[in-house]
Amino acid sequence: MNLLSIGASYRTADVAVLERLVIPEPSVPGLLQRLVAQPYVGEAVVVSTCNRVEVYAAVSGFHGGLGDICNVLSEHSGIPASELAGHLYVHYGEAAVRHSFRVSSGLDSMVVGEAQILGQLRDAYHSATEVDSAGRLLHELMQQTLRVGKRAHAETGIDRAGQSVVTAALDLAAEHLGADLAGRSALVIGAGAMGALSVATLTRAGVGPLRITNRSHERADRLAEAYGAVAVRFDDLDAVLKEVDIVVCATASTAPVLTRQRLERVGKELVVLDLAVPRDVAPDAADLPGVHIIDINSLASSRRSHPAAAETAAVEQIVATEVENFLGWLRGAEIAPTVAALRTRAEEVVSAEMRKLIARRPEFTEEQRGDVSRTLHRVVQQLLHSPTVRVRQLAAEPGGDQYAALLRELFDLDVPLATQANAVPEIGGKP
């Protein structure tokens, strides 16, 4: 099996495509099950955020895996596979490992260095674990991906400015308003993870009074209490819109929450930060006078976060080191079934010789037979110990994948392909 990552992000697709690709949380388990039911896909993890949708998979073949995953994404989104292909990026083998580590470190984020992606990756891994779609290869990849992301944030200043999609959007909002946001009134629509991040960021920026609304008023009330804001009923949304300067939309709704008609009734200048995918603001509201809409497309084109080159270089070095460590683990894993087969062959030889000895020397007592058997086993174990330890070490080094094949050839070992595929991930580029 080998690693394959396929996805679309703000780099390759606009929000109109992303909102068709986005996978609502309740739909993730079903999509994972459809993926692992495909002929070439053995394991799968799905990441779906406001600006990226990615599939990490363990596949038995590059072209077959690519086709299987594209077909599932096409079926899910309703975008023909031929059209969808133009928006997808593909990473295979070592490149897939590197991409995963760069994503967790914030290097591939719209706002470079943002830490929210770590939580999103953790949620994606948890979802895959719950439906058992992550096997040995993806368990190791995701665990190391999360560890590398934590290391990058802990050991460098890549996220020192505390940048996030929300802070970048607020910077654009300040430009539209032509002033500092402190003291401006705001409304956050949505009380999920992005809504909570928005409330926290607005509070730090001194925005206020701050109101929160959500279809579940209890969730809005809990969030408001935590930040000293005011929870308002969702039914009162139209009235509240007329009283605020800034609106942040971050719901999981599949239909626009702010329609053109609703925004037309506001009758005042309003800055709307639409951080939801699918969009919370109807596309036909974009040309309303006095309404300034900042969405994922706006943020992608602005690219406002530019960490110091030294910080970015430090994270890239961490990623490079960790990629090589992971590849070493893969190469070491490849040798394991062959070493096991070698030890099994040695045990079979010892057992065969013991049977011959007993046939020739029937006068041996059970105790004597046991002594001879244990002696033979100890001799074999001692002879094999140093070579097998050393071959594992050599196999973990670059080019070490050749050692498994060499052992199989030298000792005429029969290691079933199924065993190798399940326990020994391959390394390399596209076949």
C-alpha positions in Angstrom: 0.0 0.0 0.0 1.1 3.5 -0.6 0.0 7.0 0.5 -2.1 9.2 -1.8 -3.5 12.6 -0.9 -6.0 14.3 -3.2 -7.7 17.6 -2.5 -8.9 21.0 -3.5 -8.1 24.2 -1.5 -8.2 28.0 -1.8 -5.1 27.6 -4.0 -6.9 25.5 -6.7 -10.6 26.3 -6.4 -12.8 29.3 -5.6 -15.5 29.2 -3.0 -18.2 28.2 -5.5 -16.3 24.9 -6.1 -15.3 24.4 -2.4 -18.9 24.8 -1.2 -20.0 21.9 -3.5 -17.1 19.8 -2.4 -17.4 20.5 1.4 -18.4 17.5 3.4 -20.8 18.3 6.3 -19.8 16.6 9.5 -22.8 14.2 9.5 -21.9 13.0 6.0 -18.2 12.2 6.8 -18.8 8.6 8.1 -20.7 7.7 5.0 -18.2 9.2 2.7 -15.3 7.4 4.5 -17.2 4.1 4.1 -17.7 4.7 0.4 -14.1 5.4 0.0 -12.8 2.2 1.6 -15.3 0.2 -0.3 -13.5 1.2 -3.5 -11.3 -1.5 -5.1 -8.0 0.3 -4.8 -8.6 2.2 -1.5 -7.7 0.4 1.7 -7.7 3.2 4.2 -9.1 6.8 4.2 -9.2 10.0 6.2 -11.2 13.0 5.1 -10.4 16.6 6.0 -13.1 19.3 5.3 -12.6 22.9 6.3 -13.7 26.3 5.1 -10.9 26.4 2.6 -9.9 22.8 1.9 -11.3 19.4 1.2 -8.7 16.6 1.2 -8.6 12.8 1.2 -5.6 11.0 2.6 -5.7 7.3 1.5 -3.7 4.1 1.5 -4.0 2.7 -2.0 -2.8 -0.4 -3.7 -2.1 1.5 -7.0 -1.7 5.1 -8.0 -4.0 5.3 -11.0 -6.6 3.0 -9.6 -6.7 4.9 -6.3 -6.8 8.3 -8.0 -9.7 7.2 -10.1 -11.6 5.7 -7.1 -11.2 8.8 -5.0 -12.1 11.2 -7.8 -15.2 9.2 -8.6 -16.4 9.4 -5.0 -15.7 13.1 -4.7 -17.4 13.7 -8.0 -20.5 11.7 -6.9 -20.6 13.6 -3.6 -20.2 17.1 -5.1 -22.2 16.6 -8.3 -19.2 18.0 -10.2 -18.3 15.8 -13.3 -14.9 14.1 -12.8 -13.5 15.7 -15.9 -14.3 19.1 -14.5 -13.3 18.3 -11.0 -9.8 17.2 -12.0 -8.9 20.7 -12.9 -9.4 21.8 -9.3 -7.5 18.9 -7.6 -3.9 18.6 -6.4 -2.4 15.1 -6.0 0.5 14.0 -3.9 1.8 10.4 -3.9 4.3 8.5 -1.7 6.9 10.8 -0.1 5.1 13.9 -1.5 1.9 12.9 0.3 3.8 12.7 3.6 5.4 16.1 3.1 2.1 17.7 2.2 0.5 16.3 5.3 3.2 17.7 7.5 3.2 21.1 5.8 -0.6 21.3 6.3 -0.4 20.5 10.0 2.4 23.1 10.4 0.3 25.8 8.9 2.6 26.3 5.9 -0.1 25.4 3.4 -2.8 27.5 5.1 -4.5 30.6 3.7 -3.2 32.4 6.7 0.3 31.0 7.1 1.0 29.6 10.6 -2.6 29.4 11.8 -3.1 26.7 14.4 -6.8 25.9 13.8 -5.8 23.3 11.2 -4.4 21.1 14.0 -7.8 20.8 15.6 -9.4 20.1 12.2 -6.9 17.4 11.4 -7.5 15.8 14.9 -11.2 15.8 14.3 -10.7 14.2 10.9 -8.5 11.5 12.3 -11.1 10.9 15.1 -13.9 10.5 12.6 -11.8 7.9 10.6 -11.0 6.0 13.8 -14.7 5.8 14.7 -15.7 4.1 11.5 -12.4 2.1 11.3 -11.4 3.6 7.9 -7.8 4.3 9.1 -5.5 1.3 9.2 -1.9 0.9 10.3 -0.5 3.3 7.6 -2.9 6.2 8.2 -2.8 5.8 11.9 0.9 6.3 11.8 0.7 9.2 9.3 -2.0 11.1 11.2 -0.3 10.6 14.6 3.0 11.9 13.2 1.2 14.7 11.3 -0.3 16.0 14.5 3.0 15.7 16.4 4.9 17.5 13.6 2.3 20.3 13.7 2.6 20.7 17.4 6.4 20.7 17.2 6.3 23.4 14.5 4.1 25.7 16.6 6.1 25.0 19.8 9.6 25.4 18.5 9.2 28.3 16.1 7.4 31.6 16.0 5.3 30.7 12.9 2.1 31.5 14.7 3.5 34.3 17.0 1.1 36.9 15.6 -1.9 34.6 16.5 -3.1 34.9 12.9 -6.2 33.0 11.8 -8.8 33.3 9.1 -10.8 35.5 11.4 -8.0 37.9 12.1 -7.2 38.2 8.4 -10.9 38.9 7.7 -11.0 41.5 10.4 -8.0 43.3 8.9 -10.0 43.6 5.7 -13.0 44.7 7.6 -11.0 47.5 9.2 -9.9 48.7 5.8 -13.5 48.9 4.6 -14.6 50.8 7.7 -11.5 53.0 7.5 -10.9 52.8 11.3 -9.9 50.6 14.2 -12.5 48.0 15.1 -12.5 48.8 18.8 -15.9 49.9 20.0 -17.6 48.8 16.8 -20.8 46.7 17.4 -20.8 43.1 16.0 -22.9 40.1 15.6 -21.6 36.5 15.2 -24.0 34.1 13.5 -23.1 30.5 14.5 -21.8 29.0 17.8 -19.6 26.2 16.5 -15.8 26.1 16.4 -15.4 28.9 13.9 -18.1 30.9 15.7 -16.3 30.5 19.0 -13.0 31.5 17.4 -14.7 34.6 15.9 -16.1 35.6 19.3 -12.7 35.2 20.9 -10.9 37.2 18.2 -13.5 40.0 18.2 -13.2 40.2 22.0 -9.5 40.5 21.9 -9.8 43.3 19.3 -12.0 45.3 21.6 -15.1 45.0 19.4 -18.3 45.6 21.3 -21.0 45.4 22.1 -20.9 41.8 20.8 -23.9 39.7 20.2 -24.2 36.0 19.2 -27.0 34.1 17.6 -27.5 30.5 16.7 -30.4 28.3 15.7 -29.8 26.5 19.0 -30.2 29.3 21.5 -28.6 27.3 24.3 -25.3 27.0 22.4 -25.3 30.8 21.7 -26.1 31.5 25.4 -23.2 29.3 26.6 -20.7 31.0 24.2 -22.0 34.4 25.1 -21.6 33.8 28.8 -18.0 32.6 28.3 -17.0 35.9 26.7 -19.3 38.4 28.3 -21.4 38.8 25.1 -25.1 38.8 24.6 -27.0 35.9 23.1 -30.0 36.9 20.9 -32.7 34.8 19.5 -32.3 33.6 15.9 -35.8 34.8 15.2 -34.6 38.4 16.0 -31.9 38.3 13.4 -33.5 40.9 11.1 -33.8 43.5 14.0 -30.2 42.9 15.2 -28.7 43.3 11.8 -29.9 46.9 11.8 -28.0 47.6 15.1 -24.5 46.3 14.3 -21.5 47.4 12.2 -19.9 44.0 11.6 -21.5 40.6 11.0 -19.5 37.4 11.1 -21.2 34.4 9.6 -19.9 30.9 10.6 -22.7 28.4 10.4 -23.0 24.9 9.0 -26.1 25.8 7.1 -26.4 24.3 3.6 -28.6 27.3 2.5 -27.8 31.0 2.7 -28.6 32.6 6.1 -28.3 36.1 4.8 -30.3 36.4 1.6 -30.4 39.5 -0.6 -33.8 40.4 0.6 -32.7 40.2 4.2 -29.7 42.4 3.7 -31.7 44.9 1.6 -33.9 45.5 4.7 -30.9 46.5 6.8 -30.8 50.0 5.3 -27.3 50.9 6.6 -23.6 50.3 5.9 -22.6 46.8 7.0 -19.4 44.7 6.8 -20.2 41.0 6.5 -17.4 38.4 7.1 -18.7 35.2 5.5 -16.4 32.5 6.8 -18.7 29.6 6.1 -18.5 27.0 3.3 -21.1 26.6 1.9 -21.6 30.4 2.0 -23.9 32.0 4.5 -24.4 35.0 2.3 -26.3 34.6 -0.9 -24.1 35.2 -3.9 -26.6 37.6 -5.5 -26.2 40.0 -2.5 -22.6 40.8 -3.5 -23.6 44.0 -5.4 -25.9 45.5 -2.7 -24.8 49.2 -2.0 -23.4 49.7 1.5 -22.9 46.0 2.1 -19.3 44.9 2.0 -18.9 41.1 1.9 -15.6 39.5 2.8 -15.5 35.8 2.0 -13.0 33.0 1.4 -12.3 34.3 -2.1 -11.4 37.8 -0.7 -9.1 36.2 1.9 -7.4 34.0 -0.7 -6.6 36.9 -2.9 -5.4 39.1 -0.1 -2.9 36.6 1.5 -2.4 39.0 4.4 -0.2 36.8 6.6 3.5 36.9 5.9 5.6 35.3 8.7 9.3 36.1 8.8 11.3 34.2 6.3 13.4 32.8 9.2 10.4 31.3 10.9 9.0 29.8 7.7 12.5 28.3 6.9 12.7 26.8 10.4 9.3 25.1 10.0 10.4 23.8 6.5 13.5 22.3 8.1 11.4 20.6 10.8 9.1 19.2 8.0 12.1 18.0 6.0 13.6 16.2 9.0 10.3 14.6 10.0 9.5 13.5 6.5 12.8 11.6 6.4 12.1 10.1 9.8 8.7 8.9 8.6 10.2 7.4 5.5 12.7 5.6 7.7 9.8 4.1 9.6 8.2 3.0 6.3 11.5 1.4 5.2 11.9 -0.3 8.5 8.3 -1.6 8.3 9.0 -3.1 4.9 11.6 -5.5 6.3 9.4 -6.8 9.1 7.5 -9.5 7.2 10.7 -10.7 5.6 12.5 -11.0 9.0 9.5 -12.8 10.4 9.6 -15.2 7.5 13.3 -15.8 8.0 12.8 -16.7 11.7 9.9 -19.0 10.7 12.2 -20.7 8.2 14.8 -21.2 11.0 12.2 -22.7 13.4 11.0 -25.1 10.7 14.6 -26.2 10.1 15.1 -26.8 13.8 11.9 -28.7 14.1 12.7 -30.9 11.1 16.2 -31.8 12.5 14.7 -32.6 15.9 12.2 -35.0 14.3 15.2 -36.7 12.5 17.2 -36.9 15.7 14.3 -38.5 17.6 13.8 -41.0 14.9 17.5 -42.0 15.0 17.8 -41.9 18.8 14.5 -43.3 20.2 16.2 -44.0 23.6 16.4 -40.2 24.4 14.2 -39.3 27.3 11.8 -36.4 27.2 14.2 -34.4 29.3 17.1 -35.0 26.9 14.9 -34.2 23.9 13.9 -30.9 25.6 17.5 -30.0 26.3 18.6 -30.6 22.7 15.6 -28.7 21.4 16.3 -25.7 23.6 20.0 -25.7 22.7 19.2 -25.7 19.0 16.7 -22.9 19.3 19.2 -20.8 21.4 21.9 -21.3 18.8 19.6 -20.3 15.9 18.3 -17.2 17.9 21.9 -16.1 18.7 22.9 -16.5 15.0 20.0 -14.5 13.8 19.9 -11.8 16.4 22.7 -9.5 15.2 21.9 -9.9 11.4 18.2 -9.2 11.9 18.8 -6.2 14.2 21.4 -4.8 11.7 19.2 -5.4 8.7 16.3 -3.4 10.4 18.7 -0.6 10.9 20.0 -0.7 7.3 16.5 -0.9 6.0 15.5 2.4 7.7 18.2 4.2 5.8 17.7 5.7 2.3 17.7 2.9 -0.2 17.0 0.4 2.5 14.0 -1.0 0.8 16.3 -3.3 -1.2 17.3 -5.3 1.9 13.9 -7.1 2.1 14.2 -8.3 -1.5 17.8 -9.3 -1.0 16.9 -11.5 2.1 14.0 -13.1 0.3 16.3 -14.0 -2.6 19.2 -15.2 -0.4 17.1 -17.5 1.8 14.4 -18.3 -0.8 11.7 -17.0 1.5 8.1 -17.0 0.5 6.5 -13.8 1.8 2.9 -13.6 0.4 2.1 -10.3 -1.5 -0.9 -9.7 0.7 1.3 -9.7 3.8 3.7 -7.3 2.2 0.9 -5.0 1.1 -0.7 -4.9 4.5 2.4 -4.6 6.6 4.9 -3.0 4.2 4.0 0.4 2.7 5.9 1.1 -0.5 7.8 4.3 -1.0 8.3 6.2 -4.1 6.7 8.3 -6.8 4.1 7.5 -9.4 4.5 4.2 -11.1 
